[in-house]
Amino acid sequence: MEFLTEQRLLCAREALRGARQDATVRALAQACGCPHPGRFSRVYARRFGERPSETLRGVAS
């Protein structure tokens, strides 16, 4: 299960970094197999040290 979670997080990170300006975190996370936005955001932040919205805006790393 950890492997699957990691793969989904990596998919989401790549999608967030390359997203169009009108993209949403929710839509990109769901496209990568993460159907629960709140849980996704917590796990993402723990793994990458920034919120998904920050990655989407290009604020951090």
C-alpha positions in Angstrom: 0.0 0.0 0.0 2.9 2.4 0.7 4.2 1.8 -2.8 0.8 2.7 -4.3 0.5 5.8 -2.2 4.0 6.9 -3.2 3.2 6.4 -6.9 0.0 8.4 -6.6 1.9 11.2 -4.8 4.5 11.3 -7.4 1.9 11.4 -10.1 0.1 14.2 -8.4 3.3 16.2 -7.9 4.2 16.0 -11.6 0.7 16.9 -12.6 0.6 19.9 -10.2 4.0 21.1 -11.5 2.9 20.9 -15.1 -0.7 22.0 -14.8 -2.5 24.7 -16.7 -3.4 27.9 -14.8 -7.1 26.9 -14.5 -6.3 23.5 -13.0 -7.4 22.6 -9.5 -5.7 20.5 -6.9 -8.8 18.4 -6.4 -9.1 17.5 -10.1 -5.4 16.7 -10.5 -5.3 14.6 -7.3 -8.4 12.6 -8.4 -6.9 12.0 -11.8 -3.9 10.4 -10.0 -6.2 8.1 -7.9 -6.5 10.2 -4.7 -10.2 10.7 -4.2 -10.1 12.3 -0.7 -8.9 15.9 -1.0 -8.3 16.5 2.7 -6.4 13.2 3.2 -4.4 13.8 0.0 -3.3 17.3 1.1 -2.1 16.1 4.5 -0.2 13.1 3.1 1.3 15.3 0.3 2.4 18.0 2.7 4.0 15.4 5.0 5.9 13.8 2.0 7.0 16.9 0.1 7.1 19.6 2.8 4.6 21.9 1.0 0.9 22.0 0.4 -0.3 20.8 -3.0 -1.7 24.3 -3.7 1.9 25.7 -3.2 3.2 23.2 -5.8 0.4 24.2 -8.2 1.3 27.9 -7.9 5.0 27.2 -8.0 5.6 28.9 -4.6 7.9 26.4 -3.1 10.7 24.1 -4.4 
